[in-house]
Amino acid sequence: MTALKHILFVEDDPDIRLVAELALKELGGFNLTVCASGREALEKYAGSGAQLILLDVMMPEIDGVTVFKKIRAARDTPVIFMTAKAQKREIAELMALGALGVIPKPFDPVA
């Protein structure tokens, strides 16, 4: 298996996007394709070379679950959802879709 180098990061909140982007780039050393919406993620995904997708669940226009389903129809790239709705039932529903994991918000970017 090849080392994880490139992440497609999708988050509509600019503050969360900035903190996570800094942590992923500076602390994690990852290359990122950063998207501020589900629509942008769908536009950039094919050409991104992403090996992992960090995907916000609640976004305007196109939510994370819809983005997940559209991406999975094309390729089986691993997806980790990020969500403020982190009750056991909600996490179980995301995992049942085929997510690799779920990161509850708020999160500690250096943990």
N, C-alpha and C positions, 0 to 999 in steps of 0.2 A: 504494500500500500504506500502511496506517495504521501509526503508530508503536506499538511494543510497550509496553503500559502495564500489563497485568495477567497475572500468572503464578500458576498453581496449583502449589504446591510440596509435594511428598509425600516425607517422610523420617521413618522410625521412630526413629532415634537422636536423643535430645533435645539432645545437645551439637552434633552436626552441624546439626540443625535451627536451633538458636539462632544459631550463627555464620553460616550461610548466610542466614538471615532478616535478620540485621543488615546483612550485606553487600548483599543485594538491595534492602532498603528504604533504608538510609542512604546507601550508596555508589551504588547503581544507580537509586534513585528510583522503584522499581517498586511497584505495589500488589500485595499477595499474598493469596491464600487458602492458608493453611497447614494441612496435614493430617498426622497422625501415623501413618496406616495406609492401606492400600489400600482398605479398606472405607469409611473416612471420605472418601477421594478420590472414590470412586464416588458417595457420597451428595451431596457438595458440588459436583461437577463441573458439572452442568447449570445450576445457578444462579450459578456463579462468574463467568461472562463471561471466562474465561481465554483468552488468545491464545497461550499457550505453557504446556506442562506440564514441570516438572522432576521426574523420577520415579525414586525409589530402586528398585533391582531386587530386592534381598533384603529382604523384610518378612514377618513372621509373618501367618498367615491367608490373605491374598490378596497374592501377589507382584506386582512391578511389570509383568512381562510380561502377566499376566492382566488387570491394570488397563488396560494399554495396549490389549489386544485388545478389551475391553469398551467402552472410550471410542471407539476407532476404528470400532466397529460403529455408533456414533451420529453421530460427527462426525470431521472430519479435522484436529483441532487438532495442531499440531506438538509433538513430544515429544522431550526430551533426557533420556536415562537417566543416572543417577549410580550407579556401582558400584565395589566393591572388586575384583570379578572383571574385570580389565581386560587379559586376555591377548588377543592379536590375534584368535584364533578366537572368543572370547566377544564382543568388540566387533563383529566381522563378523556374527555371528548377530543381534545387536540392530539393527544397521544394515539387515540383510536384512529385518527385520520392518517397516521403514519409519521408523525413528527419524531425527530430524534430526541427532543427534549423541550422543556418549557422553562423560561427564566421569568420569575415573578418581578414585576416593577412595584416599587422602586428597587433597584439593585445596586450593589457596591461594585463599581467598575474595576476595583483593584483586588477584589477578593478572589 
